[in-house]
Amino acid sequence: MPNIEVRDADGKLIHTYQIIAVVDGTLITTENLFDMARQNAIEDELVSEDRADQLTFSVVG
């Protein structure tokens, strides 16, 4: 279960998500994990949908 750091356009850490992806024979890519973290940040109201494209993501620990 990877941890995904979400940072704003200034590089400030917004949140770190632990992504739990249960799939049956489907390859989950890093890009898929970043998309999940982006959607979580929007749903948690940490960023508006129109500013979500300014976020950056990285896999940590």
C-alpha positions in Angstrom: 0.0 0.0 0.0 1.9 3.0 -1.2 1.8 6.4 0.4 1.2 9.3 -2.1 2.3 12.8 -1.1 0.1 15.6 -2.6 1.7 19.0 -2.9 0.2 22.3 -4.1 1.7 24.5 -6.9 4.1 26.1 -4.4 5.4 22.7 -3.2 3.6 22.8 0.1 2.5 19.4 1.4 -1.3 19.2 1.5 -1.8 15.6 2.5 -0.3 12.2 2.3 -2.7 9.4 1.3 -2.2 5.7 1.8 -3.8 4.3 -1.3 -5.4 0.8 -0.9 -6.0 -0.6 -4.4 -7.7 -4.0 -4.5 -7.8 -5.3 -8.1 -8.3 -8.7 -9.6 -5.6 -9.2 -12.2 -5.4 -5.5 -13.3 -2.1 -3.6 -13.4 -2.2 -0.4 -11.2 0.2 2.1 -12.5 1.8 5.0 -10.6 -0.4 7.3 -12.7 -3.5 5.5 -11.5 -2.3 6.0 -7.9 -1.8 9.7 -8.6 -5.3 10.0 -10.1 -6.8 8.4 -7.0 -4.9 10.8 -4.7 -6.0 13.8 -6.9 -9.7 12.7 -6.6 -9.3 12.2 -2.8 -7.9 15.7 -2.5 -10.9 17.1 -4.4 -13.4 15.0 -2.4 -11.8 16.0 0.9 -12.1 19.7 -0.2 -8.4 20.3 0.1 -8.3 21.7 -3.4 -11.0 22.8 -5.9 -11.5 20.8 -9.0 -10.3 23.7 -11.3 -7.0 23.9 -9.4 -6.4 20.1 -9.1 -4.2 20.2 -12.3 -1.6 22.3 -10.3 -1.0 19.5 -7.8 2.1 17.4 -7.8 2.4 13.8 -6.5 5.1 11.5 -5.4 5.3 8.0 -4.0 6.9 8.0 -0.5 7.8 5.3 2.0 
